[in-house]
């Protein structure tokens, strides 16, 4: 297995480690959750960079890279729903988009073709990971305010939730737009059993 593919697989492993720290109590655990997620997000850049630089681009990498991204980001968003930080409907929209795109990829795969992630998809993934990192910073900020420095109050709580809600709305918007663009660009695979190159 190439180094770039190992990095892709490591992103899935890091997802589970991230979740353990995120749901553990204490300021240190939340710090570690942020660090682990940031490392996992970095592997998304590194695996693609190394694959091109070392000429290690493979069908496995092209197929698994976006799946590893989805596992990482959806795990984080579902965790935020469980923590009552974002509304469930926002994650439902994101999951719906990902299911449609995955279905499109599988239809292409049946014909022996692999649809690579486009620029819109890369921007979508970047915006999701950035949003998650910012939300993790806010979680860390609240943890410090409540447990360490004891300055947290209802006013902080209100703006804390409003800012997070705004960030997830922007993320959902970019996710939907990229999904529509992706479908239009690859609509040849929909309802066409033979397709065209």
NORMOZI-V762753 format. One line per field, one symbol per residue. phi: phi as a letter, one per 40 degrees, with the letter a starting at -180 (. if undefined). psi: psi as a letter, one per 30 degrees, with the letter a starting at -180 (. if undefined). burial: I if it has 24 or more other C-alpha atoms within 12 Angstrom, else O. A space follows every 50 residues. Layout:
phi->???
psi->???
burial->???
//
This chain:
phi->.cccccccccccccdccdccccccchcccccccccccccccccccccccc ccccfbcbcdccccdcccccdccccccccccccgcbcccccccccdcccc cccccccccccgbbccccccccccccccccccccccccccccdccccbbf bcaccdcccdccccccccccccdccccccccccccbcdccgbcbgac
psi->kleeeeeeefeeefeeeeeeeegklleeeeeeeeeeeeeeeefeeeeeee eeeghgkleeeeefefeeeeeeeeeeeeeeeeghflkeeeeeeeeeeeee eeeeeeeeefggkkjlkaeeeeeeeeeeeeeeeeeeeeeeeeeeeefefh fkaeeeeeeeeeeeeeeeeeeeeeeeeeeeeeeefgfffkgjfeal.
burial->OOIIIIIIIIIIIIIIIIIOIIIOOOIOIIIIIIIIIIIIIIIIIIIIOO IOOOOOIOOIIIIIIIIIIIIIIIIIIIIIOOOOIIIOOIIOIIIOIIOO IIOIIOIIOOOOOIIIIOOOIIOIIIIIIIIIIIIIIIIIIIIOOOOOOO OOOOOOOOOIIOOIIOIIIOIIOIIIOIIOOIIOOIOOIOOOOOOOO
//
